[in-house]
Amino acid sequence: MAMEITQFLLAAQSADAKVRTEAEASLRQFQEQNMPVFLLSLSVELSNDDKPVESRRLAGIVLKNSLDAKDAIRKEQLVQQWMAIDISIKSQIKDSLLRTLGSSVPEARHTAAQVIAKIASIEIPRKQWPELIGSLLNNMTQKDKPAALKQATLEALGYVCEEISHQDLVQDEVNAVLTAVVQGMNLAEHGPEVRLAATKALYNALEFAQTNFENEMERNYIMKVVCDTAMSKEVEIRQAAFECLVAIASAYYEVLEPYMQTLFQLTSNAVKGDEETVALQAIEFWSSICDEEIELQEFESPESGDSGPPHSGFIEKALPSLVPLLLETLLKQEEDQDQDDTIWNISMAGGTCLGLVSRTVGDAIVPLVMPFVESNILKPDWRCREAATYAFGSILEGPTVEKLSPLVQAGLDFLLNAMKDGNNHVKDTTAWTLSRIFELLHSPASGFSIISPENLKRVVGVLLESIKDAPNVAEKVCGAIYYLVQGYEDAGPSASLWSPYLTDIISCLISTADRTDGGDSKLRSSAYETLNEVVRCSNIAETSSIIAQLLPVIMNKLGQTMDIQIVSSDDREKQGDLQASLCGVLQVIIQKLSSTDETKTIILQAADQIMLLFLKVFGCRSSTVHEEAMLAIGALAYATGSQFEKYMPEFYKYLEMGLQNFEEYQVCGITVGVVGDICRALDDKVLPYCDGIMGLLLKDLASSELHRSVKPPIFSCFGDIALAIGEHFEKYVPYALPMMQGAAEICAKMETADEEMVDYGNQLRRSIFEAYSGILQGFKTVKPDVMLPYAQHLLKFIELVSRDNQRDESVTKAAVAVMGDLADALGSNIKLLLKDCLFYDEFLCECLRSDDEQLKETAGWTQGMIQRVMVL
């Protein structure tokens, strides 16, 4: 079989479908029969310079895909599969790959470097393949090794650094890798291919260089080499060097002071005169410096008595030179950039960086930007007018309201007039700037708005006229309307100011969503998102009749989507997107109208028809629609309460499908949330469906295929079910409680260095407490003793959480609440357990000292419950 693998690999790329299918089947059969030999054959194929390039290419791809996958569960299976292979075969495969780095075929070298890194990502963290780094460095240090081998070796080193963590190498190895990489960047010794590979490898190795950057001599050397490389004559190498500087700005901000003069010169020259790919990275360098300074300003208060900023103030020092440099970039627009949101060019990068500079230094930016705005805003060249508008829009976040207010007040009328500019670019940027003004400087609820009651009519008039403009302009106008209405939310008497315009705004948004000239733009979804916000922020007391009239309009539109001719997958996708948007609007209308008793009847009268529509939507099969329709059904269940029972026989099968949808785990997560909504709506009327629901939830928890983010909501859902069905939950206790205890133990062992895992741990702990609370409350009046065997474990878990200073506020609230529920439900039965617990007094005192009123109140209640138990 190994002899024939070349033929199979070639045939698998044949233009003839029959030949291709047969070859793929043969390869699959070989793989299933003897995986280790299959992988060995692939590595031999890849390393053999006498074999055809095509078969070697596919051998490399199949080999790489046998070691790594995007999906975490599949990836873990592949790791285990590799680990199980006999060590002698693994050694042969690795030797083959290391030999391939010296191949005369560039593609084979490149693939071998990638596969070596994939194996390293499995083995190095497990302290296997200790000789790898040494072998690679050997290629670099031996004098007569060919340039091609050095290039491939540097690539491999870079990929390995990308795949593994800096904790996986000892400092001596890090030093040796950095030395090899930095020497590889040396102009005198190496050609461009090697230098490019070395510079890219350095980018991946920077994370490992912490100790080296702490040493001034080593740091100076690395910075000198990177800065020299940033002036190479090859564009690609310059770009890679600037990418390194961007990474250094983020990772080693605190040691950059001595180099900033040089770095300003380098970046400034690149922005003014280099190729766009290099100039973009030079701007990105300053954006990264801004990010660091913004973060330091937000999270570190200055030492007492020191009023200076908690950082080196690089942006403030560079301001007089940096701002003019960025303003110049704004004039380098591309002709069609207004038509494509994904375009990223020097003017977009410059404006983004200017916005970050504004957030970093605040008021100080205004006098540096306004002269540019004033001198360009009236020029006949559209580029000048657009750049001036973009500059103005970019500095609206950062400076104080006092500084901006007079400027925006003076400029608002001008901007409204500019919505009639003859140039599409200018109108596009003007609409974006208006949306920024409304987002940042229009908040009647907090007592300040740039829009007076007198000019609101003009503002709305201009927006509703401009929404008929070209699709890209109309989309930005949707954004402006979105923030305009959002500003009036919870604004007391001011909230009524925009009610007279509601009908016109709604009808314009519906017309915009119906436009057929939007092509692939996001116009339709923007119009519907804005419509949702308009409904959500409307003053229900004044606008209920208008929203009631909107309900049948949206229902009709959703009904019409069922009749769309589906010829292609593209048609199916468009139908799905439209249905998702319309379900989203219905959800918001249901929530709005069911928020008062007077208007809830409107939903109750239409509920049968609404539910029928949602059930039809489920028949159309699309995950995004399933999500939106599920969310809307959750809102309907909340609105209709116990009347929702009549929909359950028909709806239950879709609920089951949602809970089994591991592939589209967001759908599964939302469905779990809807189960909670239904439990709250139906109370014990949900009982006939509980066996099925609990069975699926337990299966979901036990599954290694289901995305972990769905698991916390499942525990919370146990609490909802128990609250709804009370004593009937007893039969699920032997299955649900061990799951909860097991999850609590997982929480105790969780990795705390990883921010993502800390967040997940907080979600999981909160949901476990919520589950216990629901179950304890459900049993409280009927069978509290059922929970007695689990009380000690729960108290231990609460104690563990109380000692964790990384816990989230919501976890603290849930932990305090469940302790009160435990005392409330089990009473004197847990007196002895509580006597042995020494932690809760201290924990409750900490909560009673909190600034959070809700937490204080819960802690006070819990304290009362425990005291009641202790005196019984």
Secondary structure, DSSP 8 states (H G I E B T S, - for coil): -TTTHHHHHHHTT-SSHHHHHHHHHHHHHHHHH-HHHHHHHHHHHHH-TTS-HHHHHHHHHHHHHTT--SSHHHHHHHHHHHHTS-HHHHHHHHHHHHHHTT-S-HHHHHHHHHHHHHHHHHHGGGT--TTHHHHHHHHHHSTT--HHHHHHHHHHHHHHHHHS-GGGS-HHHHHHHHHHHHHHT-TTT--HHHHHHHHHHHHHHGGG-HHHHHSHHHHHHHHHHHHHHTT-SSHHHHHHHHHHHHHHHHHSGGG-GGGHHHHHHHHHHHHHHS-HHHHHHHHHHHHHHHHHHHHHHHH----TT--S-SS--HHHHHHHHHHHHHHHHTT---TTGGG-TT---HHHHHHHHHHHHHHHHGGGGHHHHHHHHHHHTT-SSHHHHHHHHHHHHHTSSSS-HHHHHHHHHHHHHHHHHHTT-S-HHHHHHHHHHHHHHHHHHEEGGGTEESS-HHHHHHHHHHHHHHTTS-HHHHHHHHHHHHHHHHHTTT-GGGGGTTGGGHHHHHHHHHHHHT-STTTTSSHHHHHHHHHHHHHHHS-HHHHHHHHHHHHHHHHHHHHHHTT----SHHHHHHHHHHHHHHHHHHHHHHHHHTTSHHHHHHHHHHHHHHHHHHHHHHTT--HHHHHHHHHHHHHHHHHHGGGGGGGHHHHHHHHHHHHT--SSHHHHHHHHHHHHHHHHHHGGGGHHHHHHHHHHHHHHHH-SSS-GGGHHHHHHHHHHHHHHHGGGGGGGHHHHHHHHHHHHHHHHT--SS-HHHHHHHHHHHHHHHHHHHHHHHHHTTT-GGGGHHHHHHHHHHHHHHHT-TT--HHHHHHHHHHHHHHHHHHGGGGHHHHHH--HHHHHHHHHHT-S-HHHHHHHHHHHHHHHHHHH-
